[in-house]
Amino acid sequence: MKYTKQNFMMSVLGIIIYITDLIVDIWVSVRFFHEGQYVFSVLALSFMLFGTLVVQCFSYSWFKADLKKAGQESQHCFLLLHCLQGGIFTRYWFALKRGYHAAFTYDSNTSNFMEEQIDLHKEVIDGVTDLSMLRLFETYLEGCPQLILQLYILLGHGQGNFSQYAAIMVSCCAISWSTVDYQVALRKSLPDKKLLNGLCPKITYLFYKFFTLLSWMLSVVVLLLFVNVKIALFMLLFLWLLGVIWAFKQNTQFCTSVSMEFLYRIVVGFILIFTFFNIKGQNTKCPMSCYYIVRVLGTLGILIVFWVCPLTIFNSDYFMPISITIVLTLLLGILFLIVYYGTFHPNRSEETKCDEIDGKPVIRECRMRYFLME
């Protein structure tokens, strides 16, 4: 288990995308405010603050747990940094500082790769893995709603400005990057897990997630445009509630405290609105099939409403392009899903077995063993 130069460059790219996403979100919110669109401005800012606050809670909780595990007292400076929304930047600072030392100072090809060096690489990998988990949380809590909002404004008003297009592009990049980075970091941090090696598996996984997400987000936007917004939000709330119930039914054991575990299950429910994740590391062929069957049926239902109901508030020029885009992205997403799990998934030869998370004793303490698995 080694932290390579390629891993370091991925971490650098990760913080660049994170900062860019943050700047663009603030820019869009301020622009809406100056244009007098106060509701959109407040919504954009609220999505950003909600995602950030939840991520800071998890980040500080993990800092406390790590310090307690190391026999150290909790430091008040970490609490202050997280209250000032600096938890992610603090983690990136430690990850890049130690990661540079591990990737460029130690030569993994030498025969003197001592235990101390291995511990350094393990420490860096664990730190980067924590970051990938936090970025994944923020992506689905803030990035996905933000993208839906921008698409709603763009399609509902029939016009957009540069800041909106920039926000849509950056959100797509952030979602794609955090999803793939999470999958790579997840497997790298667990020695008994097979790595996601090669470019083709990563690209296939990225396209599977991206296309299924884009199709569903466009469907949700269409639903918000044609149905009463309150009814559409009630439907999304119902889907979130189903996800939370599923998380409770699975009896997830991610956090050490009851309150944080409750928050974790709430976040899981929110993530399941947008995409499927295996939250217990078990065989999920049947649940995943059911999830995407419901997704396909839901998308088709929305498209039927889209064509049947009177479209008085919508620019008719978008009818055919949106319908084709939704159907095409959904088909492409399902196709890449089949290709990934049929050809590239590291455990494809063991698909009838449960993941080792529940089947074997834990080799070492790592919160990733109890995190969203796939």
NUKE-310534 format. One record per residue: x, z, y negated of N, C-alpha, C, O in turn; residue in three letters. Coordinates in steps of 0.05 Angstrom, whole numbers, plus 5000, padded with zeros to 4 digits. Each point is the difference from the previous one (the first is absolute). Layout:
XZYXZYXZYXZYala
...
// end
This chain:
501750005024498350004976501850004975501150214993met
499149564995501949964977498549894976498249835003lys
502550274974499049894975501949794990502350064992tyr
496849695008501749774994499949924971498450104984thr
503349715009500049894973497449854994498950004978lys
500049875043497449874997497850204994498349944983gln
501850295030498050214994500350104972498050054986asn
504549975004500450094973498849804980498750084980phe
501849665025498949804981497050005001498749954979met
500150105044497150025002498950244983497949984988met
503750245012499250234984500249944970498250084985ser
503849775007500349924972497749824992498850044979val
500549775038497849824995497450164998498249944984leu
501650265033497650175000499550144974497750004990gly
504450124998499650144975499549804977498750074980ile
502549695022499449804979497149925000498749984979ile
500249985045497149935003498350234990498049964987ile
502850295020498550244992499950024970497850044988tyr
504549944998500150024971498449774987498550054981ile
501849715029498649774989497050045003498549944981thr
500650155042497250055004498950214981497849974989asp
503850245006499250214982499749904971498150064986leu
503949785005500049904973497749814996498650014979ile
500949815040497849814997497350145000498249924984val
501450285032497550155000499550134973497849994989asp
504350134999499750134973499449784979498350044983ile
503149745020499749784981497149895000498849964979trp
500150005046497349905002498050204989498149934986val
502350335019498250204990500050014970497850024987ser
504549975001500350004970498749754988498750024980val
501749765033498949744990496950015000498749924981arg
500250195041497050025002499050184977498049954987phe
503550275008499250194979500049864972498150044985phe
504049815010500249864974497849784997499249944978his
500049955044497949794999497250125000498049854999glu
501850425001497450124999498650035027497750085001gly
503749855020498850035027500850275011501750035018gln
497050184972500850275006499550085029501550155011tyr
496349755000499450075028502249905018500950145018val
499849604979502149895016502750144996501550045019phe
499050044956502550144994500150275014502050075012ser
495850084987499950265012500149975031501450165013val
497349644998500149965029502949945009500950115020leu
500449714966502849925007501850254999501750045018ala
498050114961501650244997499350215021501850145010leu
495749894996499150205020501049935028500950185014ser
499149574993501049925026503050085002500950105021phe
500649844958502850055000500650315002501750085015met
496850074969500450295000499250135026501350195010leu
496549725002499050115025502149965022500750185015phe
500349574988502049945020502550164996501250115019gly
499649914956502550154993499750305006501850125011thr
496049994982499550295004500150075030501250205008leu
497449645008500050055029502749985012500850165017val
500749634974502749965010501850234993501750095016val
498150024959501650224991499450255017501850155006gln
495749895001499250235017501449995027501250195009cys
498849575004501349975026503050034997501350125016phe
499849764963502950004996501050294997502050085012ser
496750084971500850284996499650165025501750175007tyr
496249785007499550145025502249955020500950185014ser
500149574987502249945019502650124990501650095017trp
498949914957502450134990500050305008502150105009phe
495750034988499850285008500550045029501550185009lys
497349655008500350025029502949955008501150145017ala
500349664970502749945007501950234992501950075014asp
497650054962501650234991499650245018501950145007leu
495649915001499550225018501349965027501150195012lys
498949564998501249945025503150044999501250085019lys
499949864957502950044996500750294993502450064996ala
495650125003500650284994500550054970501250204994gly
497849624989500450044971497450064987497849955011gln
502450184966497650064984499049764984501649834992glu
495850165004498949794984500950014972500050224987ser
501049565002501150004973497849914980498549815004gln
501450354974497949954980500449734986498149894989his
504450015010500449754987498649775014499149814987cys
500750205039498649805015497050004993498749794997phe
500250455000497250024992499649894973498049854995leu
503850214986499749894973500249705000498549864986leu
503450035029500349715001497549865011499249794990leu
499650335030497549895011497750034981498249824999his
501750404986497950034980500249794978498049924988cys
504550005007500549794980499949725012500949814987leu
498150175038499749745014502749875006500249755000gln
501950425004502649895005500950035029502449965006gly
495850105012500850055028501149755013502050025014gly
496749754982501049765012502749924990501849925015ile
498650104959502649934988502250195010502249915005phe
497150344998501950195011500849925029502450015007thr
495749925008500549915028501749755001501849975016arg
497649844966501549754999502950064991501949875010tyr
498550324972502750074991501650115024502249915004trp
496750285011501450105023500549795021502149995012phe
495849844993500349805021502149794993501649935017ala
498449984958502049804992502850124999502049875007leu
498250374983502750134998501250055027502349925005lys
496250205013501050055027500149745017501849975017arg
496349854977500049755015502449834994501149875018gly
499750124957502449854992502550125015501749855010tyr
498450414990502350135014500049945029502149945012his
495650065001499849955029500549705006501349945020ala
497749884964500249725006502749874992500949835014ala
500350274965502449874990502650165004502249894999phe
497550375007502450175004500850015029502349975008thr
495750085009500550025029499849735013498249854995tyr
503750095023500049755015499050065028501350135015asp
496449774991498750065026501549855023499450065023ser
502449764970501349855022502650145009501249925020asn
499650294967502350155008499450185023497750075005thr
504350015009499650185023499850294991499450185016ser
501249874959499950284990497450064986499950134979asn
497949785032497350054989499250285009498850035021phe
502050174963499750285009497250104996498349874988met
501250365024497350124999499150054972497749974993glu
504250114989499350054972499049744987498150014984glu
503149765023499249754988497249925011498349904985gln
501350155040497449945012497850164987497849904994ile
502850365001498150174986499349894972497750024991asp
504349874995499649894974498049765002498149984984leu
502449855035498349775003497250085007498049894990his
501750315027497450105008498650124976497649964997lys
503850194987498950124976499049794980497850024989glu
503849765008499249794982497549855010498249944985val
501950005041497749855012497550174998497849894994ile
502350375011497750174997498950004971497650004996asp
504350014985499250004972498749734992498050004986gly
503149785023498949744994497249975014498249874989val
501650245035497549995015497850154984497749914998thr
503050334992498150154984499049834976497750004993asp
504249864995499349834977498149775008498149944986leu
502449945037498349795009497250105006498049864995ser
501750385015497450125005498650054973497649944998met
503850174983498850054974499249754986497849994987leu
503849805015499349754987497649875014498449874986arg
501450175040497649905014497550144991498049874995leu
502250395001497750154990499249894972497649944995phe
504350034988499449914973499049724999498349934984glu
502749905034499049725001497149985005498549854987thr
500550315032497249985008498250174981497649954997tyr
503550264992498450174982499949884972498050044986leu
504049825005500149894973500249704999498649874985glu
503150015032500449714999497649845008499349814987gly
499450265035497749855010497650024981498949794993cys
500350454998497950014979500749854975498349884987pro
504250145005500949864976499749705003499149864982gln
501650045041499849715006497149915000499349794989leu
498950375023497249945000498950004972498449824993ile
502450374990499150014972500849754985498449884986leu
504150035017501049774986498649755009499349824984gln
500250155042498549775011497150004990498949794993leu
500050455006497250034990499849904971498249864993tyr
503750234990500049924972500449704997498749874985ile
503350035031500749724998497749825008499349814987leu
499450255036497849835010497450054986498449824996leu
501250434995497550064987499849894972497849924991gly
504550064995500049904972500949714999499749874979his
501350025043500749725000502549934985500649774995gly
500950434996502449964985501950235003499250235006gln
503449724991501950225003502349954981500449784989gly
501250435007502449984983502550045017499850065024asn
502449924963502650025015500350275013501050025023phe
498250194963500350275012498450035025500950145019ser
496749744982498450025025501249855023500250115022gln
500849654972501349855021502550145010500750005024tyr
500850124957502450155007499350245018501350065019ala
496550084973499150235016499249925028500750145019ala
497949644984499249905026502549935017500150075024ile
501849794964502449925015501650245008500950015023met
499550174959501750245006498650175021501350115018val
496149924980498550165020500349875028500450155019ser
499449594982500349865026502850055011500350055024cys
501749934959502850055009500450295009501250055021cys
497650144964500350285007498750065027501150155016ala
496549744988498550055025501649885023500350135021ile
500649624976501449875022502650155006500650045023ser
500950034956502650135005499750275013501450065019trp
496850104970499750285011499049995028500850185016ser
497549634991499049985028502249945020500250135021thr
501449674972502249925018502250215001501050075021val
499650044955502150204998499350255016501750125013asp
495749954986499050235016500449965030500950185014tyr
498449584995500249945029502950015010500650105021gln
501249784962502950005007501150295000501450075019val
498050084960501050274998498950185021501450185011ala
496149784996498750175021501649985026500650215012leu
500049554997501349965025503050084999501150095020arg
500149874957502850064997500550315001502150095009lys
495950064981500450294999499550145026500750235004ser
498149635016499550125026501749865021499549775007leu
502650375003501949885018498849895025501049815012pro
496850314997498849915025498049774996498649925019asp
501249984957498349774994501649754998502350004990lys
496649785019501349744998499949904971497950034987lys
504349865004500149904972498549744997499649855019leu
499550104956498849754993502249824990500449974976leu
501049905043502349834994499349714994498049905010asn
503649984973499549714995498249964976498450174993gly
501949594996498349924976497249925008498150074987leu
501649795035497449905009498050225005497749984990cys
502950245024498150215003499150134974497750064996pro
504249974986499450124974498149824984498150094988lys
502649655011498449814985497249985012498049994986ile
501850005041497449985013498350254994497649984995thr
503750255007498550254994499150014971497850084994tyr
503949834988499349994971497649824996498150084986leu
501949685026497849814996497450105012497949974989phe
502450175034497650115013498750204981497549994996tyr
504150204993498850204983499149884973497850064991lys
503849764998499449894974497449845000498350034983phe
501449795037497749825000497450155007497949954988phe
502350245030497650165007499250174976497650044994thr
504450074991499450164977498849834977498050084988leu
503249695007499149824979497149915005498450004982leu
501149925043497349925007497950224994497949954989ser
502850295019498150224997499750084970497850064992trp
504449934993499850074972498349804985498450084983met
501949665023498349804987497150045008498249964984leu
501350125041497350055009498850234985497750004992ser
503950215004499050244985499449924971498150094988val
503649755000499649914972497449844998498450044982val
501149785038497549855000497750185003497949964987val
502350255030497950195004499450154974497750044993leu
504450044992499650144975498749824979498650104983leu
502049645018498949814981497049945005498549954980leu
500750045045497349915006498050225006497649984995phe
503450245016498350235006500350204978501949994985val
496150185012500350224981502550165005500650075023asn
500949984956502650135003499850275014501750085016val
496150074978499650265013499749975030501050165016lys
497549634992499649955029502649925013500650095022ile
501049744964502549925011501950245003501450035020ala
498750144960501750245001499050195022501650145013leu
495849884991498950175021500949895027500750165018phe
499449584986500949885025503050075005500750075022met
500949914957502850075002500450295006501750085016leu
496650094972500150295005499350055029501150185013leu
496949674998499250045027502349925019500550145020phe
500949644974502349925016502250214999501350055021leu
499250064956502050214997499250245017501750125013trp
495849964986499050235016500449955030500850185014leu
498749584995500449935028503050035007500650105022leu
501249814960502850035005500950295001501750075017gly
497250104966500750285000499050135026501450165013val
496149774995499050115025501749915024500550165018ile
500449594982501849915021502650165001501050075021trp
500149994955502550154998499550285011501750115015ala
496150024979499450265011499549995030500950185014phe
497849614995499549975028502649975016500350095022lys
501749774965502649965013501750254999502150025013gln
497050194971501550254998502949954993501850095014asn
498649784963502749944991501550264994498850204993thr
503849805011501750234996502549934983502250045009gln
497349854968502149914983501350224983502450014997phe
495950164992500950214981500050275013498550065019cys
503250124970500250275011497850184989499250195013thr
499849754963497950174988497349875003499849755002ser
498250414999497249905004499149844976498849795004val
501850304972499149864976501349724998498749804993ser
503950185013501449744999499149815022499849764996met
499550365027499049835022497249894993499449775007glu
499150394979497349914991500449774980498649805001phe
503350234980500649794981501049755014499349774993leu
502350275027501149775016497849845013500049764999tyr
498050385012497849865013498349854980498849795006arg
500950324970498649874979501449734993498849804996ile
503950225002501649764994499849795022499749764995val
500350345030499749825023497449854999499849765004val
498050384989497449884997500149784979498749795003gly
502750264975500249804978501549765010499349774994phe
502950275021501649775010498449835019500249764999ile
498250375018498449865019497849824988498949835013leu
500550214961498249824987501249724998498549805002ile
504150194995501349754995501449885024500049755003phe
501150415015501449895023500050205022499450234997thr
501349675027500050175024502750125004502149864998phe
498050405008502550135008499450185024497950125003phe
504149905015499850175023501050284991502450034996asn
495850165001500750254987501050215020500750224992ile
499349725034501050195020502149905019500950145017lys
499949614979502149895018499049945028501649985018gly
495849994985498849945027499449715002500149854980gln
499250065044499349725005497449954984498050145004asn
502049654979497849964982498849725003498849894981thr
501549995042499049735004497049994995499049824986lys
499550375025497150004997499250084971498449854988cys
502650375000499350064972500749784980498449944982pro
503949935022500849794982498149765003499349884980met
500050055044498249785005497350054986498949834987ser
500150425017497550074988500249994969498149914987cys
504150195002500450014971499849714989498649964980tyr
502949855032500049744988497649835007499349824986tyr
499350255036497449885005498050074978498549844989ile
501550435004498350094978500849874974498349934984val
504350055012501049874975499149714998499149924979arg
501049935043499149725000497049994994499149834984val
499450335030497150004996499350084971498249884988leu
503250325002499550094972500649784980498549954981gly
503849915023500749784983498049775001499349894979thr
499850045045498049795003497450084986498749834988leu
500550425015497650104987500249974970498049924987gly
504350165001500349984971500049704992498849944979ile
502449885036499949724993497249895001499349834984leu
499150265035497249915002498550084975498649844988ile
501850415004498750094975501149844976498549934982val
504050015019501349844978498749734996499749914978phe
499449975044498949734998496950004998498949824988trp
499850395022497150015000498950114974498049894990val
503150335000498950134977500549844975501949844998cys
496350184982500449864974502550114986500550244998pro
501249574993502650084989500049964969501449844989leu
497050334998499649964971502350114984500549914977thr
501050285035502150134984502849905007502050124993ile
498049675022502649915011500549714993498149844999phe
504350094994500849724994499849835026501450055019asn
496849764981499549845024502449845009500249915023ser
501750054959502549855007501650145021501749885014asp
497850384990501550165019498850005028501250115019tyr
496349794984498650025026501849915024500750155017phe
499949594982501449885022502850115003500850065023met
500849954956502750115003500250285012501650065017pro
496650124973500050275010499250015030501250155016ile
496749704991499150005027502249905019500550125021ser
500749664971502249895017502350195002501150045021ile
499650094956502350195000499450235018501850095016thr
495850034983499450235017500149935029501150145016ile
497649634991500049925029502849935009500850085022val
500649774962502749915009501950245003501550025020leu
498550164960501850235002499350195024501750115013thr
495749914992499150165023501049885026501050145018leu
498649604985500949865024503050025004501050045022leu
500449924956503050015001500950295007501850035016leu
496850174973500750275006499650075029501850125012gly
495949804999499550055029502049845017500950115021ile
499749654971502049845015502750135001501250035021leu
499850064955502650145000499950275014502050085012phe
495750054988499750255016500449945029501450155014leu
497349644996500249935029502949925007501150085020ile
500249774962502749925005501950245000501850025017val
497850164964501850234998499850185025502050065012tyr
495550014995499750185023500449865027500750135020tyr
499049604980500449865025502949915004500849965023gly
500750024955502749895003502250184989502150035013thr
497550094964502150144986500050305001502050134994phe
495749995013499850305000502150125018500249915023his
501450294968502150115017499050125026501550005020pro
496050094981499050135024498049825015498350105015asn
501949634981498049825012500150015030497949955013arg
504450114999500250015030499050275011499850035024ser
499550164957499050265009497350064988499450234995glu
499049554999497650044985497950175015498150104987glu
502249935039498050165015500750294999498450175010thr
503949914979500850274999499550124973500049854980lys
499750415019499850134974502850024988502050015015cys
498150004959502650054987501150275008498550185008asp
504249844991501250245009499450254983500850225007glu
497949744971499550224982498450225013500550244995ile
497749695024498450205014500850025029499250195014asp
502349624996500650005029502550135008500350075024gly
501549984957502650135007500650224981498950014978lys
502850185029500850214981501349884976501449795001pro
498350344976501249914976503050055001501050225006val
500549574989502950015002501250164977501850165004ile
497249784972500950154977497750034980498249845000arg
502050364984497850044980500149794979502149964987glu
495749905010499949794980497149954993498349955018cys
501050074956497249974993499049725006497549965002arg
504349845000499149735006498649985027498549815004met
502150385014498749985026497050054998498549935018arg
500750194961497250074996498749834978497850064990tyr
503649745002499149834978498649765011499949955024phe
498949894958498649755007501949835017502149914991leu
497050035033501749855018498649735006497649974998met
504149835008498849755009502149845016499449785010glu
// end
